[in-house]
Amino acid sequence: MVAIGPLNIRFDLLIFLLSLVVLYGIFRFRGLTSKQREAVIGTWFYGFLAWKGSAIVIGLMTTRDLSLALYATGGAWSQWIAAAIVLWFVYRLDRDLLGYWVLSGLFIWFGMTLAVPMYGTIWRFPDQPIHVWSATLILLLLGMTWRWMHQPTRGNILWTTFGVSSIWLFESYAVGQIQWWTIGIVTILFGLSVVLARPSRKAIQLSIGVLVLLAVVNVAIPEQEAQTVTRETASTGLNIGQIPPSFALQRTDGSTFDLASLRGQRVIVNFWASWCPPCRAEMPDMANFAKKRDDVTIVAVNTTTSERDPDNAVSFVEPYEDAFTVVYDRYGQVGDAYRIQAMPTTYVLDESGVIIAKQFGAIDKNWLDAQLH
């Protein structure tokens, strides 16, 4: 989250909106007319409006409160609605502008990739900054697209699409969430690109050479250097694949809760405050999820030092105490240990206490279902 006056704005969404402004200037520099610029950038802007509008409607259905629905994310449904709107406008876009649209998508993806840190394992090296590696690959695609965007061909678009799907596959592999159907999609795109786009022999030789080099490097790494995320090997930290600091805090009734006591269970650690509108917006969905999932424990940590009156937190969370384990960080030590800079902030831990997902900003039931399927 980024504080702008009284407003808290998600950093990735701020990057998205700033990217649209920068793209407008780039396309003006490239000589596009005002109507052409608006046609390309409008696809993303209308997609954003569709995402937020549908999220508000879904939030209203869940919370019955407009002030809370304004902070809802809408989950997967809103994302699919936004994607459908964007594709509809792209379908209606002038063919000569498709290259500029592809460049705009890569530019937005580049900015948002850098805005959201992601860590994982590359080959046998753990705790790698996947967002930096991905951004570098996206930057290469941006350079390639810049060369052909004013003369888009089916081959160019196909190869760029294959590049995008390959980066997506790389990210999935690095964070341990790869699925066979994603490999199938990338393979099909590669086949279509080879058959329909007919790359040069030099391009094919170069691609095969890179793959062989990566395979040789991977095989050459000694086996004993391999590290798997287990209870014994995971290091302490706040990145995905690490074990976060344990803590012991008081519940509302004064008894002490120890996070270490939940080892062996899947746990959600959520930091919240009663004055935080996104925190209020996510609470009903979290409670709904918790009541349906006996195999997951939600620990709701109140950042008490940020409350104007601690009694406000107690009265606000009272309806949810049967769904959550509510504890109070009265001296801010746990918040400091977890480097809480925006609220809400959520960490998802597996049975070994290892972080498998995290989110800065409001979550919903769809997000929780996706992380703990």
PANUSE-550816 format. One record per residue (C-alpha): x, y, z. Coordinates in steps of 0.1 Angstrom, whole numbers, plus 5000, padded with zeros to 4 digits. Layout:
<tivos>
XYZ...
</tivos>
This chain:
<tivos>
500050005000501050364993499650645014498450944994496851185018494050995035493950725008495850395008496450274973497949934963501449984950500949744920497749934910499550264913502250134890499550014865498050364863501450534861502350294833499350404813500450774816504050684805502650474775500550774764503750984762505650704744502950654718502751034712506551034707506050754681503650964662500350804670497351034668495251114698492550874687495050594682496650644716493250634733492250324714495350124726495450254761491650254764491649874763493549854796491650144812488249984804489549654817490549824849487049984853485549634846487749474873486949744899483249774890482649394892484749374924482449634940479349444930480749114943481849294975478349434979476949084976479348965004479449255028476049445021478049755028479149995000481850155021483449815025482749694990484849984976487949794989486949454976489149274951486549054935488748754933489048544902485648644888486549004885489848914868488048704843485548974836488349234831490248994808487048944787486549324784490149374774490049104747486749244733488349584728491449424713489249234689487849564677491249724676492749834642495149564630497949824626497749904663498149544676501849584679501549894700498949704722501349414727504149664737501749834761500849494778504549404782505349754796502549724822503649374830507249484834506349754859503949544880506549254881509049484897506449624920505549284935508649094950508648724944511248474956511748114946514247844935516047854902517447514894519147434927519647784940516947884966515748234976516348394942514548724933512248584907510748924900514049054889514848764866511348784851511549164846514849114828513248864804510249094799512649374791514149154763510649094749510049464751513049534730512049274704508549414703509749774699511349664666508249534650505349704667504749944638504449644614502749364633502749024616501148694627504648554632505848834655502748824676503048444679506648444690506048724716503048524729505348224732507848434751505248564775503948204782507548084787508248354813504948264830506147894830509447994845507848184873505547884881508547654882510547884904507847914931506947544929503447584915504047444880501247224865501346994835498647184816500747494816503647304800501047184774500047544766503647654761504447354739501447414717502347784713505947684704504647444678502347704663505147954662507447714644504847604619503147934612505848194618508747994602511748124622515148144606517647854610519848094629517148164654516347794659520047714664520447994689517447884709518547524710522047634720520647834750518547544762521547304759523747544778521147584806520747204808524547154811524847414838521947254858523546904855527047034864525847174898526846924925523946734940524846814976524147184969520547114963518147254990514547174994512147365015511547145045511447195082515147125085516547335055514247635053515947955065514248215088512948515069509848675053510148545018508248265002510147945011511348075045510048035081508848365096509648465132507548285158505748485184503648465216500848715221497848755243494248675233491248895241490648695273494248745285495548395277498748345258498848215222502148075207502448045169504847755173501947555188500347535154503347365137501947065118498847275107498347515078498147865091497148215079498748505098496848825091497749165104494949415107493649725125490049845132490650185114491750015082488849995056490549715035490849515068487149555074486349465039488249135040487049015074483648865062485348665035488048545059485348435084483448255057486548075046487547985082484147835090484347605060487947495064488647305096492147215083493347575083493847815113493548185109495648395133494348755132497048985147495849325157498449595154497449755187500050025187498350175156494950185173493650515187491650315213492349945218488749895228487749975192489749675180488049445206484549555197485249535160486649185160484149035185481748895158484748705142486348555173484548225168486248195134489748335141492448315168492648685176495748815193497049165201500549305193500349555221503949675219504549645181507349395184505749135162504749395136508349515135509649155132507349105102508149445088504549545085504349865064500849835050497649685063496249435059499249205053498748825051501148535053500148175045502247895062502347525054502547245079506247295083505747665091507147775057505748075039503947955007502148284999501848635011499748935002500049315009496449445008493049295012492348935005489148744998487848384998488948324962492548424970492548195001491047904981493747944955496547944980495147655001493447434975
</tivos>
